[in-house]
Amino acid sequence: MSKKLFLMIAVLAVSLIVAPGLFAAGNHNGEQDMLDVDIQFINSFGTTVTNAQGTFYNVNGYVSREDKIYPPQYWGTYALYFFDGPTGIMVKVTNKGPRAKAKIRIKTEAYILRTDGSSGTKLMEPKTIDIELAKGETKNIDASFVLPYDPSLESGLDRFLVKVLHVNEGESGKEPGLIMVKEGVYCPPALVKK
C-alpha cells in the first residue's frame, strides 16, 4: 500500500513540474474562433483544373493536360502562375474578438504538392511578420513572391501555408504557440525555356 501511495505522489509531483512547461508553448486552438484568416490568390495568368482525368492548364484559351491525378480533396479550379513571374498572394487577417487586441505572428511557406497529398520541395524561404490587430480590425498582408525557374521543380499544384502563431510577450526565447494553419493551393504549369 505504501509503494502505491509513493508512486502516486511521485507521478503527481512530476506532472506538476513538467506539465506547465509542456502546455505553455503548446497550441492555442481556443484562439481560432477569435481570428479569421483568408488566403487570396490575385493577378493569376490563367486557371488549373484538377479532377479524376488529370490536371488541365488553361491560359488564354489554350488548354494543356498532364496525367497528374491528385487526391479528391484537391480536385477543383486554382489560380495559375508561371515560374520567373510573380505569384500574387494576399493574406487577410481579422480580429473577431472578444479580445481588444490580438498580437500574432504570421508565417508563410510554400511547397510542391505531391500527387499523394504530401508536401514536396520547399519553394520559398519562410517569411514571418508580427502584427497587432484591434478588435474588429482587418489587415491585408502581401505574401507575393517570385519562384525562379528551376528545371528540377515539377509542374502541377503547389501548397501555400499560412501559420498563425500566438506571440508570447515577456517570455524571450519562447517559441510562439500555434493557433492555426491555413492552406491555399495554386499552380505553376510546365515551362519550356527557349
KELUMNU-43147 format. One record per residue (C-alpha): residue number from 1; z, x, y. Coordinates in nm, 2 decimals, always signed. Layout:
<torvex><pos>NUM</pos><zz>Z</zz><xx>X</xx><yy>Y</yy></torvex>
...
END
This chain:
<torvex><pos>1</pos><zz>+0.00</zz><xx>+0.00</xx><yy>+0.00</yy></torvex>
<torvex><pos>2</pos><zz>+0.08</zz><xx>+0.28</xx><yy>+0.25</yy></torvex>
<torvex><pos>3</pos><zz>-0.25</zz><xx>+0.45</xx><yy>+0.17</yy></torvex>
<torvex><pos>4</pos><zz>-0.44</zz><xx>+0.13</xx><yy>+0.25</yy></torvex>
<torvex><pos>5</pos><zz>-0.24</zz><xx>+0.09</xx><yy>+0.58</yy></torvex>
<torvex><pos>6</pos><zz>-0.30</zz><xx>+0.46</xx><yy>+0.67</yy></torvex>
<torvex><pos>7</pos><zz>-0.67</zz><xx>+0.42</xx><yy>+0.60</yy></torvex>
<torvex><pos>8</pos><zz>-0.70</zz><xx>+0.10</xx><yy>+0.81</yy></torvex>
<torvex><pos>9</pos><zz>-0.51</zz><xx>+0.27</xx><yy>+1.10</yy></torvex>
<torvex><pos>10</pos><zz>-0.74</zz><xx>+0.58</xx><yy>+1.08</yy></torvex>
<torvex><pos>11</pos><zz>-1.06</zz><xx>+0.37</xx><yy>+1.08</yy></torvex>
<torvex><pos>12</pos><zz>-0.93</zz><xx>+0.17</xx><yy>+1.38</yy></torvex>
<torvex><pos>13</pos><zz>-0.84</zz><xx>+0.48</xx><yy>+1.57</yy></torvex>
<torvex><pos>14</pos><zz>-1.18</zz><xx>+0.64</xx><yy>+1.51</yy></torvex>
<torvex><pos>15</pos><zz>-1.36</zz><xx>+0.32</xx><yy>+1.61</yy></torvex>
<torvex><pos>16</pos><zz>-1.16</zz><xx>+0.30</xx><yy>+1.94</yy></torvex>
<torvex><pos>17</pos><zz>-1.25</zz><xx>+0.66</xx><yy>+2.02</yy></torvex>
<torvex><pos>18</pos><zz>-1.62</zz><xx>+0.67</xx><yy>+1.91</yy></torvex>
<torvex><pos>19</pos><zz>-1.74</zz><xx>+0.31</xx><yy>+1.97</yy></torvex>
<torvex><pos>20</pos><zz>-1.72</zz><xx>+0.31</xx><yy>+2.36</yy></torvex>
<torvex><pos>21</pos><zz>-1.94</zz><xx>+0.62</xx><yy>+2.37</yy></torvex>
<torvex><pos>22</pos><zz>-2.19</zz><xx>+0.46</xx><yy>+2.13</yy></torvex>
<torvex><pos>23</pos><zz>-2.22</zz><xx>+0.14</xx><yy>+2.34</yy></torvex>
<torvex><pos>24</pos><zz>-2.22</zz><xx>+0.30</xx><yy>+2.69</yy></torvex>
<torvex><pos>25</pos><zz>-2.57</zz><xx>+0.44</xx><yy>+2.66</yy></torvex>
<torvex><pos>26</pos><zz>-2.69</zz><xx>+0.16</xx><yy>+2.44</yy></torvex>
<torvex><pos>27</pos><zz>-2.93</zz><xx>-0.12</xx><yy>+2.50</yy></torvex>
<torvex><pos>28</pos><zz>-2.88</zz><xx>-0.36</xx><yy>+2.79</yy></torvex>
<torvex><pos>29</pos><zz>-3.05</zz><xx>-0.66</xx><yy>+2.62</yy></torvex>
<torvex><pos>30</pos><zz>-2.84</zz><xx>-0.90</xx><yy>+2.82</yy></torvex>
<torvex><pos>31</pos><zz>-3.03</zz><xx>-0.80</xx><yy>+3.14</yy></torvex>
<torvex><pos>32</pos><zz>-3.37</zz><xx>-0.90</xx><yy>+3.00</yy></torvex>
<torvex><pos>33</pos><zz>-3.33</zz><xx>-1.26</xx><yy>+3.14</yy></torvex>
<torvex><pos>34</pos><zz>-3.25</zz><xx>-1.12</xx><yy>+3.48</yy></torvex>
<torvex><pos>35</pos><zz>-3.58</zz><xx>-0.94</xx><yy>+3.52</yy></torvex>
<torvex><pos>36</pos><zz>-3.94</zz><xx>-1.04</xx><yy>+3.49</yy></torvex>
<torvex><pos>37</pos><zz>-4.20</zz><xx>-0.76</xx><yy>+3.42</yy></torvex>
<torvex><pos>38</pos><zz>-4.57</zz><xx>-0.83</xx><yy>+3.42</yy></torvex>
<torvex><pos>39</pos><zz>-4.85</zz><xx>-0.57</xx><yy>+3.34</yy></torvex>
<torvex><pos>40</pos><zz>-5.18</zz><xx>-0.65</xx><yy>+3.52</yy></torvex>
<torvex><pos>41</pos><zz>-5.50</zz><xx>-0.46</xx><yy>+3.45</yy></torvex>
<torvex><pos>42</pos><zz>-5.72</zz><xx>-0.45</xx><yy>+3.76</yy></torvex>
<torvex><pos>43</pos><zz>-6.07</zz><xx>-0.34</xx><yy>+3.85</yy></torvex>
<torvex><pos>44</pos><zz>-6.20</zz><xx>-0.32</xx><yy>+3.50</yy></torvex>
<torvex><pos>45</pos><zz>-6.56</zz><xx>-0.23</xx><yy>+3.42</yy></torvex>
<torvex><pos>46</pos><zz>-6.60</zz><xx>-0.50</xx><yy>+3.15</yy></torvex>
<torvex><pos>47</pos><zz>-6.42</zz><xx>-0.65</xx><yy>+2.86</yy></torvex>
<torvex><pos>48</pos><zz>-6.35</zz><xx>-0.56</xx><yy>+2.50</yy></torvex>
<torvex><pos>49</pos><zz>-6.31</zz><xx>-0.84</xx><yy>+2.24</yy></torvex>
<torvex><pos>50</pos><zz>-6.14</zz><xx>-0.77</xx><yy>+1.90</yy></torvex>
<torvex><pos>51</pos><zz>-6.14</zz><xx>-1.00</xx><yy>+1.61</yy></torvex>
<torvex><pos>52</pos><zz>-6.19</zz><xx>-1.01</xx><yy>+1.23</yy></torvex>
<torvex><pos>53</pos><zz>-6.55</zz><xx>-0.89</xx><yy>+1.27</yy></torvex>
<torvex><pos>54</pos><zz>-6.47</zz><xx>-0.58</xx><yy>+1.46</yy></torvex>
<torvex><pos>55</pos><zz>-6.45</zz><xx>-0.45</xx><yy>+1.82</yy></torvex>
<torvex><pos>56</pos><zz>-6.71</zz><xx>-0.55</xx><yy>+2.08</yy></torvex>
<torvex><pos>57</pos><zz>-6.76</zz><xx>-0.37</xx><yy>+2.41</yy></torvex>
<torvex><pos>58</pos><zz>-6.91</zz><xx>-0.58</xx><yy>+2.70</yy></torvex>
<torvex><pos>59</pos><zz>-7.04</zz><xx>-0.40</xx><yy>+3.01</yy></torvex>
<torvex><pos>60</pos><zz>-7.29</zz><xx>-0.56</xx><yy>+3.25</yy></torvex>
<torvex><pos>61</pos><zz>-7.43</zz><xx>-0.80</xx><yy>+2.98</yy></torvex>
<torvex><pos>62</pos><zz>-7.47</zz><xx>-0.52</xx><yy>+2.73</yy></torvex>
<torvex><pos>63</pos><zz>-7.27</zz><xx>-0.55</xx><yy>+2.41</yy></torvex>
<torvex><pos>64</pos><zz>-7.20</zz><xx>-0.28</xx><yy>+2.15</yy></torvex>
<torvex><pos>65</pos><zz>-6.99</zz><xx>-0.31</xx><yy>+1.84</yy></torvex>
<torvex><pos>66</pos><zz>-6.77</zz><xx>-0.09</xx><yy>+1.62</yy></torvex>
<torvex><pos>67</pos><zz>-6.63</zz><xx>-0.17</xx><yy>+1.28</yy></torvex>
<torvex><pos>68</pos><zz>-6.27</zz><xx>-0.12</xx><yy>+1.41</yy></torvex>
<torvex><pos>69</pos><zz>-6.06</zz><xx>-0.41</xx><yy>+1.30</yy></torvex>
<torvex><pos>70</pos><zz>-5.71</zz><xx>-0.44</xx><yy>+1.44</yy></torvex>
<torvex><pos>71</pos><zz>-5.41</zz><xx>-0.65</xx><yy>+1.31</yy></torvex>
<torvex><pos>72</pos><zz>-5.45</zz><xx>-1.02</xx><yy>+1.41</yy></torvex>
<torvex><pos>73</pos><zz>-5.18</zz><xx>-0.99</xx><yy>+1.69</yy></torvex>
<torvex><pos>74</pos><zz>-5.43</zz><xx>-0.76</xx><yy>+1.87</yy></torvex>
<torvex><pos>75</pos><zz>-5.73</zz><xx>-1.00</xx><yy>+1.84</yy></torvex>
<torvex><pos>76</pos><zz>-5.83</zz><xx>-1.11</xx><yy>+2.19</yy></torvex>
<torvex><pos>77</pos><zz>-6.01</zz><xx>-1.00</xx><yy>+2.51</yy></torvex>
<torvex><pos>78</pos><zz>-5.90</zz><xx>-0.69</xx><yy>+2.70</yy></torvex>
<torvex><pos>79</pos><zz>-5.99</zz><xx>-0.50</xx><yy>+3.02</yy></torvex>
<torvex><pos>80</pos><zz>-6.24</zz><xx>-0.22</xx><yy>+2.96</yy></torvex>
<torvex><pos>81</pos><zz>-6.23</zz><xx>+0.12</xx><yy>+3.14</yy></torvex>
<torvex><pos>82</pos><zz>-6.42</zz><xx>+0.44</xx><yy>+3.10</yy></torvex>
<torvex><pos>83</pos><zz>-6.30</zz><xx>+0.79</xx><yy>+3.04</yy></torvex>
<torvex><pos>84</pos><zz>-6.30</zz><xx>+1.00</xx><yy>+3.36</yy></torvex>
<torvex><pos>85</pos><zz>-6.26</zz><xx>+0.68</xx><yy>+3.57</yy></torvex>
<torvex><pos>86</pos><zz>-5.95</zz><xx>+0.50</xx><yy>+3.70</yy></torvex>
<torvex><pos>87</pos><zz>-5.76</zz><xx>+0.28</xx><yy>+3.46</yy></torvex>
<torvex><pos>88</pos><zz>-5.62</zz><xx>+0.02</xx><yy>+3.71</yy></torvex>
<torvex><pos>89</pos><zz>-5.27</zz><xx>-0.10</xx><yy>+3.63</yy></torvex>
<torvex><pos>90</pos><zz>-5.02</zz><xx>-0.28</xx><yy>+3.84</yy></torvex>
<torvex><pos>91</pos><zz>-4.67</zz><xx>-0.34</xx><yy>+3.71</yy></torvex>
<torvex><pos>92</pos><zz>-4.50</zz><xx>-0.64</xx><yy>+3.88</yy></torvex>
<torvex><pos>93</pos><zz>-4.12</zz><xx>-0.64</xx><yy>+3.86</yy></torvex>
<torvex><pos>94</pos><zz>-3.90</zz><xx>-0.93</xx><yy>+3.98</yy></torvex>
<torvex><pos>95</pos><zz>-3.51</zz><xx>-0.96</xx><yy>+4.00</yy></torvex>
<torvex><pos>96</pos><zz>-3.45</zz><xx>-1.32</xx><yy>+3.89</yy></torvex>
<torvex><pos>97</pos><zz>-3.07</zz><xx>-1.28</xx><yy>+3.95</yy></torvex>
<torvex><pos>98</pos><zz>-2.79</zz><xx>-1.36</xx><yy>+3.92</yy></torvex>
<torvex><pos>99</pos><zz>-2.71</zz><xx>-1.00</xx><yy>+4.04</yy></torvex>
<torvex><pos>100</pos><zz>-2.76</zz><xx>-0.94</xx><yy>+4.41</yy></torvex>
<torvex><pos>101</pos><zz>-2.92</zz><xx>-0.60</xx><yy>+4.33</yy></torvex>
<torvex><pos>102</pos><zz>-3.09</zz><xx>-0.46</xx><yy>+4.03</yy></torvex>
<torvex><pos>103</pos><zz>-3.12</zz><xx>-0.08</xx><yy>+4.01</yy></torvex>
<torvex><pos>104</pos><zz>-3.36</zz><xx>+0.01</xx><yy>+3.74</yy></torvex>
<torvex><pos>105</pos><zz>-3.59</zz><xx>+0.29</xx><yy>+3.62</yy></torvex>
<torvex><pos>106</pos><zz>-3.95</zz><xx>+0.21</xx><yy>+3.52</yy></torvex>
<torvex><pos>107</pos><zz>-4.11</zz><xx>+0.45</xx><yy>+3.27</yy></torvex>
<torvex><pos>108</pos><zz>-4.48</zz><xx>+0.41</xx><yy>+3.18</yy></torvex>
<torvex><pos>109</pos><zz>-4.65</zz><xx>+0.56</xx><yy>+2.88</yy></torvex>
<torvex><pos>110</pos><zz>-5.00</zz><xx>+0.52</xx><yy>+2.72</yy></torvex>
<torvex><pos>111</pos><zz>-5.11</zz><xx>+0.58</xx><yy>+2.36</yy></torvex>
<torvex><pos>112</pos><zz>-5.41</zz><xx>+0.52</xx><yy>+2.14</yy></torvex>
<torvex><pos>113</pos><zz>-5.36</zz><xx>+0.21</xx><yy>+1.94</yy></torvex>
<torvex><pos>114</pos><zz>-5.44</zz><xx>+0.27</xx><yy>+1.58</yy></torvex>
<torvex><pos>115</pos><zz>-5.60</zz><xx>+0.00</xx><yy>+1.36</yy></torvex>
<torvex><pos>116</pos><zz>-5.27</zz><xx>-0.03</xx><yy>+1.17</yy></torvex>
<torvex><pos>117</pos><zz>-5.09</zz><xx>-0.12</xx><yy>+1.49</yy></torvex>
<torvex><pos>118</pos><zz>-4.91</zz><xx>+0.21</xx><yy>+1.53</yy></torvex>
<torvex><pos>119</pos><zz>-4.93</zz><xx>+0.45</xx><yy>+1.83</yy></torvex>
<torvex><pos>120</pos><zz>-5.16</zz><xx>+0.74</xx><yy>+1.81</yy></torvex>
<torvex><pos>121</pos><zz>-5.23</zz><xx>+1.03</xx><yy>+2.06</yy></torvex>
<torvex><pos>122</pos><zz>-5.04</zz><xx>+1.03</xx><yy>+2.39</yy></torvex>
<torvex><pos>123</pos><zz>-5.29</zz><xx>+0.96</xx><yy>+2.67</yy></torvex>
<torvex><pos>124</pos><zz>-5.08</zz><xx>+1.04</xx><yy>+2.98</yy></torvex>
<torvex><pos>125</pos><zz>-4.76</zz><xx>+1.22</xx><yy>+3.07</yy></torvex>
<torvex><pos>126</pos><zz>-4.49</zz><xx>+0.95</xx><yy>+3.11</yy></torvex>
<torvex><pos>127</pos><zz>-4.42</zz><xx>+0.86</xx><yy>+3.47</yy></torvex>
<torvex><pos>128</pos><zz>-4.09</zz><xx>+0.73</xx><yy>+3.60</yy></torvex>
<torvex><pos>129</pos><zz>-3.98</zz><xx>+0.56</xx><yy>+3.92</yy></torvex>
<torvex><pos>130</pos><zz>-3.64</zz><xx>+0.43</xx><yy>+4.02</yy></torvex>
<torvex><pos>131</pos><zz>-3.64</zz><xx>+0.11</xx><yy>+4.21</yy></torvex>
<torvex><pos>132</pos><zz>-3.39</zz><xx>-0.13</xx><yy>+4.37</yy></torvex>
<torvex><pos>133</pos><zz>-3.46</zz><xx>-0.50</xx><yy>+4.39</yy></torvex>
<torvex><pos>134</pos><zz>-3.26</zz><xx>-0.76</xx><yy>+4.58</yy></torvex>
<torvex><pos>135</pos><zz>-3.21</zz><xx>-1.10</xx><yy>+4.41</yy></torvex>
<torvex><pos>136</pos><zz>-3.55</zz><xx>-1.28</xx><yy>+4.42</yy></torvex>
<torvex><pos>137</pos><zz>-3.74</zz><xx>-0.97</xx><yy>+4.53</yy></torvex>
<torvex><pos>138</pos><zz>-4.06</zz><xx>-0.86</xx><yy>+4.36</yy></torvex>
<torvex><pos>139</pos><zz>-4.21</zz><xx>-0.51</xx><yy>+4.38</yy></torvex>
<torvex><pos>140</pos><zz>-4.56</zz><xx>-0.40</xx><yy>+4.26</yy></torvex>
<torvex><pos>141</pos><zz>-4.58</zz><xx>-0.06</xx><yy>+4.12</yy></torvex>
<torvex><pos>142</pos><zz>-4.92</zz><xx>+0.11</xx><yy>+4.10</yy></torvex>
<torvex><pos>143</pos><zz>-4.93</zz><xx>+0.26</xx><yy>+3.75</yy></torvex>
<torvex><pos>144</pos><zz>-5.30</zz><xx>+0.35</xx><yy>+3.75</yy></torvex>
<torvex><pos>145</pos><zz>-5.42</zz><xx>+0.68</xx><yy>+3.60</yy></torvex>
<torvex><pos>146</pos><zz>-5.74</zz><xx>+0.86</xx><yy>+3.51</yy></torvex>
<torvex><pos>147</pos><zz>-5.79</zz><xx>+0.96</xx><yy>+3.15</yy></torvex>
<torvex><pos>148</pos><zz>-6.01</zz><xx>+1.27</xx><yy>+3.14</yy></torvex>
<torvex><pos>149</pos><zz>-6.29</zz><xx>+1.27</xx><yy>+2.88</yy></torvex>
<torvex><pos>150</pos><zz>-6.18</zz><xx>+1.44</xx><yy>+2.56</yy></torvex>
<torvex><pos>151</pos><zz>-6.42</zz><xx>+1.43</xx><yy>+2.26</yy></torvex>
<torvex><pos>152</pos><zz>-6.13</zz><xx>+1.42</xx><yy>+2.02</yy></torvex>
<torvex><pos>153</pos><zz>-6.00</zz><xx>+1.09</xx><yy>+2.16</yy></torvex>
<torvex><pos>154</pos><zz>-6.10</zz><xx>+0.77</xx><yy>+1.99</yy></torvex>
<torvex><pos>155</pos><zz>-6.26</zz><xx>+0.47</xx><yy>+2.14</yy></torvex>
<torvex><pos>156</pos><zz>-6.10</zz><xx>+0.13</xx><yy>+2.08</yy></torvex>
<torvex><pos>157</pos><zz>-5.78</zz><xx>-0.02</xx><yy>+2.20</yy></torvex>
<torvex><pos>158</pos><zz>-5.50</zz><xx>+0.16</xx><yy>+2.38</yy></torvex>
<torvex><pos>159</pos><zz>-5.14</zz><xx>+0.07</xx><yy>+2.43</yy></torvex>
<torvex><pos>160</pos><zz>-4.97</zz><xx>+0.09</xx><yy>+2.77</yy></torvex>
<torvex><pos>161</pos><zz>-4.59</zz><xx>+0.06</xx><yy>+2.76</yy></torvex>
<torvex><pos>162</pos><zz>-4.35</zz><xx>-0.02</xx><yy>+3.04</yy></torvex>
<torvex><pos>163</pos><zz>-3.99</zz><xx>+0.07</xx><yy>+2.96</yy></torvex>
<torvex><pos>164</pos><zz>-3.73</zz><xx>-0.08</xx><yy>+3.18</yy></torvex>
<torvex><pos>165</pos><zz>-3.41</zz><xx>+0.11</xx><yy>+3.19</yy></torvex>
<torvex><pos>166</pos><zz>-3.06</zz><xx>+0.04</xx><yy>+3.35</yy></torvex>
<torvex><pos>167</pos><zz>-2.97</zz><xx>+0.33</xx><yy>+3.58</yy></torvex>
<torvex><pos>168</pos><zz>-2.60</zz><xx>+0.43</xx><yy>+3.53</yy></torvex>
<torvex><pos>169</pos><zz>-2.46</zz><xx>+0.51</xx><yy>+3.87</yy></torvex>
<torvex><pos>170</pos><zz>-2.19</zz><xx>+0.77</xx><yy>+3.89</yy></torvex>
<torvex><pos>171</pos><zz>-2.25</zz><xx>+0.90</xx><yy>+3.54</yy></torvex>
<torvex><pos>172</pos><zz>-2.46</zz><xx>+1.21</xx><yy>+3.59</yy></torvex>
<torvex><pos>173</pos><zz>-2.64</zz><xx>+1.33</xx><yy>+3.28</yy></torvex>
<torvex><pos>174</pos><zz>-2.60</zz><xx>+0.99</xx><yy>+3.12</yy></torvex>
<torvex><pos>175</pos><zz>-2.92</zz><xx>+0.85</xx><yy>+2.97</yy></torvex>
<torvex><pos>176</pos><zz>-3.02</zz><xx>+0.51</xx><yy>+3.12</yy></torvex>
<torvex><pos>177</pos><zz>-2.98</zz><xx>+0.22</xx><yy>+2.88</yy></torvex>
<torvex><pos>178</pos><zz>-3.29</zz><xx>+0.04</xx><yy>+2.76</yy></torvex>
<torvex><pos>179</pos><zz>-3.33</zz><xx>-0.32</xx><yy>+2.89</yy></torvex>
<torvex><pos>180</pos><zz>-3.68</zz><xx>-0.40</xx><yy>+2.76</yy></torvex>
<torvex><pos>181</pos><zz>-4.02</zz><xx>-0.27</xx><yy>+2.66</yy></torvex>
<torvex><pos>182</pos><zz>-4.34</zz><xx>-0.45</xx><yy>+2.76</yy></torvex>
<torvex><pos>183</pos><zz>-4.68</zz><xx>-0.37</xx><yy>+2.61</yy></torvex>
<torvex><pos>184</pos><zz>-5.02</zz><xx>-0.41</xx><yy>+2.77</yy></torvex>
<torvex><pos>185</pos><zz>-5.34</zz><xx>-0.35</xx><yy>+2.58</yy></torvex>
<torvex><pos>186</pos><zz>-5.67</zz><xx>-0.22</xx><yy>+2.73</yy></torvex>
<torvex><pos>187</pos><zz>-5.97</zz><xx>-0.03</xx><yy>+2.60</yy></torvex>
<torvex><pos>188</pos><zz>-6.20</zz><xx>+0.27</xx><yy>+2.67</yy></torvex>
<torvex><pos>189</pos><zz>-6.52</zz><xx>+0.24</xx><yy>+2.47</yy></torvex>
<torvex><pos>190</pos><zz>-6.71</zz><xx>+0.54</xx><yy>+2.32</yy></torvex>
<torvex><pos>191</pos><zz>-6.87</zz><xx>+0.75</xx><yy>+2.58</yy></torvex>
<torvex><pos>192</pos><zz>-7.18</zz><xx>+0.96</xx><yy>+2.54</yy></torvex>
<torvex><pos>193</pos><zz>-7.18</zz><xx>+1.26</xx><yy>+2.78</yy></torvex>
<torvex><pos>194</pos><zz>-7.52</zz><xx>+1.37</xx><yy>+2.90</yy></torvex>
END
